Amino acid sequence: MIDLESAIGVELLAYVAAKGEPLKVVEMLPGLQDLWFSDERGRYCTEMRIFGYRGREPNGAVFRDGAHA
């Protein structure tokens, strides 16, 4: 997320864009007025990322849905 009202945010965006690699820009949803995380200073954007893995254990056992098959 880039805050375009922040000089550092704009500088960071310019730095990344200058590399010439493709950038993907998307609208932040929900909007600032609808963010659920807030305190007396304002509302904040939060993000949760989850890494999922499905494959084999080092010993060759197949691991699926929290259990060994």
N, C-alpha and C positions, 0 to 999 in steps of 0.2 A: 504494500500500500504506500503510495506516495502522497504526501500532503503538499499540494501545490501552493499553499500559503506559507510554506516554510522554505527559506532560502537554501537550507541544507538539503531538503527534499528535492528541490528543483535542480540543484547542483548534482545530486546523485543520479537523477534521471538523465541529465545531460551527459554525464560521464558514461553511463551504461549505453545510451543511444549513440554516442560517438564511436563505439566499438563496431558499429555497422551490422550487428546481429539483429535478427528479427525480435521485436518486442510485441507482447500481447497486452493490450489495455482493456480492462473490463470495469464496469460500474460496480462500486461497492454496494452490496445489498445486505441487510436493510440499510436505509439511509440513517444519517446521524441521529435524527429525532426518534428513531425506532430501536436504537441499540439498547440491549437489556442490562449491560454492565455499566453501572454508574456510581458516583459518590458525590460529595458536596462540590467537587471541582468540575464535574462534567460527566459526559458519557464516553465510553471507550469501546473500541473495536477489539474483539477477541477472536482467536482462531484455534481450532483443535485439529491436529493432524494425527492420523493413526496409520501405523505401518502394519500391513498384513503379510504373512508369509505362508505359503503352502508348498511343501516340498519334502525333501528327505532329511532326516537327522544325520549327523556325521557317521553314526553306526549303520546307516542304510535303512532304518525304520521310517515308514511313511507317517507323517504328522498331519492330521486333519481335524479341524473343529475342536481343538483342545484335547484330543485323545490320540493315542497311538493306534494305528490300524494293524 
